[in-house]
């Protein structure tokens, strides 16, 4: 039975990993630091698929007609005004102002209290918080949007407008955008597809956003599905961490982040706190800035995943850096004068920081792991992006940068910086971690033809102009090595730190782990909850030597794959769970398969999984768990 399961898993792994490796081969070409106008491309659109009468967007304050009904205008929650003349495409309008409400009092008999009334001839319309009503006499009202106890347009209505040219042409605004009816409310269509009003505030993954609307508490995340934004289960990790800190230690934070066992948190008074043991004990840090009494709320925190002692903190328009865990803070704002800083992304190996601000996205050169007092010099990388507040920025492991703009949504481009030498990262999560005998590594920015260190030859598995994947020979001894990389354009030398084990779990572009259901051998979708008691297989690399010895560069066998020599342990939310086996992944090179058992009793929701080998921790990945027996 185990052999059949491994064969089935091997076939699925070959397909799933093929897609993962294809992503590694399509790392966009890195561009020169002088290029400040990257070519941005929009990800998905402006709307959400919420199961309403049409695609939804964010809150809209006002709508009104002009030019005899030939032009419709809308003011979004951000205060921007857009107009449309074809009732499909919207353009920014910086000339008109929101008119005073022209709602006329209705008849004495109203459908509900707290309504607004609009009239055109004998036809009357009204909006309440939850629905739209119509009447021909002001006494008898018909619910035009209610169905099965809910509004087909969603709730939170804020305004309505009746066209002066037709009493049956009516438009309403609510928490989910702009909606129009041409038949007096018998049918509705959304006007949101081209309205820049995506209601998102932070990037959770490369193509996953956290929504801003608190009313959507059961669907606070939206991910790109088939080219559209669709709500998914779960919450932003930062929001979960902040909720945990409030519940467990009473710390009411405005920003928090965790890297390994290190946690940084900030509050509304500008105070900073840290824990080096996953929240077991805490210390109060000095407030960033020269005048603690004038400190502003902490808006965002970034931590170097390779060195948690190094961090950046945004407080209003100022940016602060620490290289010693928060004992001292340096003001590194430099020439940045762009209003509040809402998001931070950084590459410590290249000394580059990206800031999402009120005035867009900026790039600055800044040492992140040394107390260099030289302030950053900033350059706008706005390029052809729409002009709007940038809420967040994220550097992705495929060499791109993703930004989130107020209303306009998510855009991507090749990150406009390049390290001064080839960069070697983990083949599993593209992080700057050590390698191990037998593990996969990726060399970014070089089409590697041959890789040698001393007498050891590193097989080149996936060469391309954007990056190449190599396997570390099983025979390599631990230590800091110099790896010679031969390409058509010359020979490069890069340092490589090798340990006995350096575990890393394979993740996709959004950080979702590569996991298989052990019973079926099928890949588990990142949005699918795992049942208590389930047995899963985690795809990883960097687990070190195996027994019996296996040749470097050769796919592992399906029957009796070699077993990892070092003990492999796994932790779910800090609690050890059973590891059934850890072997090379059948038919693959440099990949390992770790079979784990989910405990019989778990809490519903997101949990954190990590592997530990020889005291070395893997990246931490998120699993979604569901109580109850597996398979039910």
N, C-alpha and C positions, 0 to 999 in steps of 0.2 A: 504493500500500500504506500509506504514512504517513497519507494522508487517511482511509482506512478505519479505521486504528487510532485516530486522533484522534476519529472519530465514535463508535466503540465505547467509548473511554475517556470521552467526554463523557456518554454515556448512563449509564454506571456511576457517574461522578462526581456526576451530578445526584441519583442515589438515595442514594449514600453521604453526600454533603454535606448532603442534606436531613435525614438523621438527626442529623448533627452540628449543624446549625443549630437543629433542634428542641430539642436539648439546651440551646443557648444561650438559647432563648426560655423555658426552664422553670427558670431560675435561681430558687431559692426566695427568697421575700421576706425581706430582711434585717430583723432584729429589733432592738429598742432595747437598748442596753448594760445597762440595768437588769434585763432579762429573764434570769434565771439558771436557769430551769427549762424548757429547750427540750424539745420533744416528740421523743423519740428513737424511732427505728424500727429493728428488728433486720434485719440484712442476712443473707439465706440462713438457715442454722440452725447447729447445733452439730457437725455431722458431715461427714466426708469420704467421697467415693466412691472407694474403693481397690480395687474389684473383689473384695471378700471376700463372705462369706455374708450380709452386711447392711451398713448404713452404719456407718462406723468413727468413733471419737472418739480421745481421747488416752489416755495411760497411766492405769490404775486399779490401786491398790495392794492393796485387799482387798475381798472380798464376803462377806456372811453373811446367813443367814435369822434372822428373829425371829417371835414370835407363832405358833409352830407351822408356819412356812412361809408364812404369809399376808403377811409383810412382808420385803422384800429391801433390804439396805443396801449401799452401796458407798462406799469412800473413794478419791477421785481423787488424782492426783500432787500437787496443790496442798495436800492435807491436809483439804479440805472433805469432809464426809460427806453423802450424799444418800440418800433412801429412796423406795421405791415400794410401793404396795399393789395397784395394778392392773397392774403390770409393763409400764407404758408411760410414765406421767408421773412425773417425779421432783421431790421437794421437798427443800429444804435442811433438814438435821437437825443442830441445835446441842446436843442433849441426850445422845445416845448416844456411846459411845467404841468404838473398834475392839477386839473381844474378842481374847483370846489365841488363837493358832491351835489348832484342835481336831483337826488332822490326826492320824490314827492310823497307827502303823507298818504297812506292808504285809507281804505274805508274803515269804519269802526270795527268790523269783524275781520280779524287778522288770523292767518293760519297758526302763528306762534308768536310769542313775545320776542322782543329784541330784533325785529326784522328791518330790512331796508326794502323800499318799494320803488320800482321804476315803471313808468307808464308810457304808452304810445297809443294815442287814440283811446279806445275803450279797453285795450289789452293792458293788463297789469302783471308785473312779475315781482317776486319778493325772494330775498335770500335770508336764510337763517344760518346758524353755525353749521348745520348738517345737511341741508337740502335747499333746492330751488323750487318755488311754487309759481303757478300761473292762475290767472282768473280773468274772466270776461266781464264780471260785474262788481268785483271788489268784495263780494260776500262769500261766494263759493270758490274755494281754492283747491287746486289739484297739485299733488306732489309730482314734480316733473323729473326727479332724479332718484327717488327711493325705489329700491327693489330688494325684497327679502330682508328688510330691516336695515339696509345700508345704502349709502349713496353710490351710484355708479360712477360718480366723478370724485369720490372721496369727500372728506369733510373740510371744515375750517374755511367756509366761504367768507370773502372779504369785500367783494364789490360785484356789481352787475352793470351792464350798459345795454340799452336798446337802440338799435339803429334808427336814426331819424327818417330813413327812407323806407323802412319796412317794419311793421309791428311784430313780425314773426322772426326777425333777425335779432337774436339776443346773445350776448357774451357775458360769461361770469368768470370771476377769478377766485381761487381758493388756495389752500396749502399745497396743492398738487399741480398748479399751473393755470392755464387759460383754456376755456372750453366754450365752443360756439354751437348754437342751434339755428338752423334756417327754417324750422317749421314750428316755431313757438314752443320748443322744449320737448317735442315728441321724440326727437333723436338728437344726439350730441356727437361732436367730434373734437378731439384735442388739437390745439394749435401750438403744441410744445416741441415738435421735432426739431425746429430750427431756432427755438428761443433759448439763448445762452443762459440757462438757469438751473444747472445741475446742483442740487443741494448737498454738497459733500464738503468735508472740512479737513480730512487727513488721508494720507496714503497708508494702507495697511500692507499691501503687497504691490508688486509691480503693476498689476491691473485689478486691484481691489481697493475700494475706498470706504471710509467710515462716513455714514450719512449724518447730517446735522440735525434732522428733525427728531426731537425727543419723543414725538408721538409714535415713531416707528421703533419702539423699544424692542419688539420681537424680531426685527430685521434691520439691525444697525449697520450691517455691511452690505455692499453691493459689488459684484464682480462681473467681469465681461463674460457673457455667455452667448455664443453665436453672434458676436458682434454688438450685443446690446448689454446695458447695465441691468442686472437682475439681482434682487435681494437674496442673500444667503444667510444661513444660520451662523451665529457667532457674534462676537464683539471685538473691537479693536483691543489688541494686547495691552496698550497703555491704559485704556479705560478699565479693563479688568484689574490691572495692577493697582490703579488708583482706588478702585472700589475695595480691593482687598486691604489696602493700607488704612482706609477709613474704618473698615469693619474690625480689623484685628488690633490696630494700635491707635485708632482715633485720629490719624493724621489726614487732614483735609488738604489735598494737594491740587495744584493747577497743572503740574507736569510730573511725570515719573517715567523711568526707563530702567530695565534690568539687562545686564550682560553677564552671563555666567552667574556667579554668586553675588556679584556687586549690584546694588540698587542705588540709584540717585533719585531724589524727589525734591520738588520745590513747591512753595505755597504762594498765596496771594500777597503776602507781605514782602516777598523777595527772599524769604528764608530758604536755606538749602540743608538737606539731610542725606545721610548715606548709611548703607549697611553693607558689610563685607561678607555676611553669612546668610544671604537670602532672606533677610528680614528678621533674623533671630535677635540681633542687637543693633542699636542705632546710635549715631552720633550727630550732633548738630554742627554744621559747617559754618564758616564765616559767610556773611552775605556778600555776593559779588558786588563790586563797585566801591568807589572811594567814600561814598556817603551812605551808610546803611540806613539812615533815617529817611532818605529819599528813594529807597529801593522800590522798584516796580514789581508786579507779579512775574513769576517765572513762567514763560510761555512755552518753551521747548527745551529739551535736553538731548544731546547726542553723546554717546559713549563709544570710544574706539573698541571694537570687538576684540582686537588683538592685544590691547593694553587697557583694561578698565580703569587704570589710574588716570588716564587721559580723557577729558570730557570737555564739551562745549555747552554753554548755557545762554539762551536768549532771554533777555529781560527788557521788554519794550523795544526800543531801537538799538540797544547795546548788546554786544556779543562778548562773552567772557570765556576764558580757557583755564583749565587746570591740568597740570601734568603730575600732580601728586595726590590724587584722590579727593581734591577739594580743600586741602589745607590752605592753599593760596589760589587766588583768582587774578588773572591778568585781563585787562580790558584790551581786546584785540579788534574792536570795531573798526579802527582805522578810518579809511575814507568812505565807509559805507554810510550813506545818508538817505535812507529810503523808507523811513517810517518804521513801524513795528516789524520785528522779525518773527515770522510764524512757523517756519520750518528750517531744518538744518540737515544737510547731507555732506559727507566728507570722505576723502580718501587719504588716510594717514600716510600710506607709503609714497604717495605723490605730493603730499603737502598741499592739498587743494580742498577748499570748503565752498559749498554752494548754500546760499541763503535765499529763502522764499520770503518776500517782504511785501509791504503795502504797494510798492512801485514795481513789482515784478521779481525776476530771478537774477541773482548776481553770483559771480564766481570770484574767489579770492585765493591768493597764494599765502599759506599760513603753516608754519611748523606746528604739528600737533603733539609731538612727543618730546619736545625740548623747550625749555623756558626761554625761547627767543623773544625778546621784547619788541622786535620790529612789528608794527601793526600791519594788518593785511591791506593790500591795495586791491580794490574791487573793480570789476568790469561787468557791465550788464551783458547778459547772454540772451536778451529778450528776442533778438532776431525777428522772425515774423509772427511771434506769439501775439494774441490779442492783448491789449493793455487792460489789465485787471489785477487786483490783489492776488498774490500767489500764497496759497495756504500751506503748501508743503512741497518738498523736493526729496527725491530718493535716487540714490545710485544703485543700479542693478548689476547682478553678477554677469550679465551678458554684455557689459560695456556701455549700456545706455543710461541716460538720466530721464527720470519721469517727474513731471511737475503737475500740480493741481492748481488750477486758476479758478477764482471765484466766478461761479456761474458757467464759465466756458469749459469746465471739466478737465480731462487728463490729456496731456501731450507728452510725446517722447521724442528723443533725439540722441545721436551719438554723444556721449559725454565729451565736452570740449577741453579735455586735458589728456595728457599722455605721460606715463612715467618715463624717466630718463633712461631706463634699461628694461629689458624684458622682465615681466612680472610672473612669478610662479605661484599658483594658487592651488587649493584642493580641487580635485576633479569632481567632488561631490557637491560642494556648496560655494565654490569660487571664493573661499575665504583665505586669508593669509595665515594658515596653520601649518604646522610641521607635516612632513611626510613620514611614511613608514615602509619597511620592506614589503613589496608587492602592491603598494597602493597606487592609485591613479592621481596624476597631477596634470594641471593645464598650464601652458606657457602662453600668456596673452601677448598678442601683437607680433608674433614671429611664426613664419612657416618653417618649422623645424624639419630638416632633412636627416639629421643625425644628432644624437645626444650622448655624450660620454663624460664620465667622471673617473679619472684614474684608469683602471682596467675594466670598469663596469660600463656596459653599453645599455642604454635605456631605450627599450622599444618605442618607436613612434607609431601610435595607433591611429590618430586622426589629425593629419597635417592640413593646415589651411593658412591663407594669408592673414587671417584675423586672429588665429590662435591655434595651438596644437596640443594634443593630449598624449601623454607619455605614461609608461608604467615604470615604477621604481623596481629595480631587480630585487628578488627575494634575498640575494646574497649580500646586499649592501649593509655595511656596519653602521650603527648609529654615530652621529656626529654632524658637524657643519662641513659641508662639501662644496666644492666649486664645480658647477655643471657647465660644460662647454656645449653650446647650442650652435650647430652648423646650419646655415641657410644659404640661399642663392646670393644673398647680398653681403655675406660675411660670416664671421664667427663671433658669437656673443658669449659672455661668461656671467652666470648668475649664481648667487649663493642658494644652497638648499639645506635646510635643517631636517635631519632624519632622526627619528626616535624609534624605539622598539615597537611602539604603537602610537597612532595618531588618528583615532576613530572619527569618522565623519559620515553622517547620514545623507544620502542623496535627496536633494530637494529640487522642485521645479522653480520657475522664474518668480513665483509668488511665495516661495518658502514652504510649500506643501511637501511633506515627505513622500518618498516612493515606498509604498506599503502594499503587500499582497495578503489576501485572505488565504490562510494555510489550507483550509478545507477545499476551496475551489481552485486555488492557484491564480485567481483573477486580481488585477490591480484594484485597490480600494480607492474610490473617488474621494478627493480631499473634502468634499462637502458631506460625505456619508458618515454617520455616527457609528462607532464600533460598539458592539454589545459586550456587556460584562461576560467574562468567561471565554471570549473569542481568542483564537490562536492566530497570530499574524506573523508575517515575515517582513523584515525591514531590510532594505537594500542599503549597503554601506560600503565604505572603503577604509583603508588604513588600519585594519585589525592586526596586521603583522604576519609573522611566519605561520605556516601551516604544516600539518603532518598527515600523511607522508609528504616529503618535499615535492614541490610542483615547479615545472619549468616556467621561467618568466616569459611573458608574451604568448603563452599557449592557453586557449580557452579551457576552463575547468570542465571535468567530466560530469555527465549526468548521473552515472552510477557511482555511488560512494565518493562524493566530492571530498577533497582534503579538509580536515578539521583545523580550526584556529588553535594554535598552541596555547596562547595566553588566556586566562579566564576572562570571560566577557560577562559583565553585569549590566543590568538595565534598571533605570529608575523612572517611575511614573509619579510626578509631583513630589519627588524626593523620596518616595517609598520604593524599596527594591521589589522587582517582580521577577518571576521565573523565566530564565533563559533556557529553552529546551535544547537548542543546538546553535552552533555558529560555524559555518563552512564557507568555502568559496562558492560563489553563485554559478550554478551549472551553465555551461556554454559561453560564459562571459570571461573577460580578462580584467583582473584587478578589482573585481567586485566580490563582495561578501554578502551572505544571506544569514541574518540573525532571526531565529524563530522565538517569539515571545508569547507568553500567556497573559492576557488581560485579567486582572483579579475578578473574582466572582461578585464582589461588591464594589461599586464605583459610584461617584457622584455624577449627575448629569451635567454635561457641558464640556468646556475646553480643559484639557490636561496637558502637561508638558512631559515629553519623553526625552531621555538622553541615555547614551551608552557610555560605559567606562571600561577601559582596558589598561591594565598596568598603571592605574591612577590617572590616566589621561582621559579627559572628558570630550565627548563629541559635541557638535552643535545641538541646540535644543529645538525640538520640533513640536508642533501642536497637534494633538489628537482630540477628536470630539467623541465623547463617550455617552453611552445610553445604558442605564440600569436594566437588568433583566437578562435572562439566559440568551446566549448567542443563538442566532437562527430563528428567533421568535419576534 
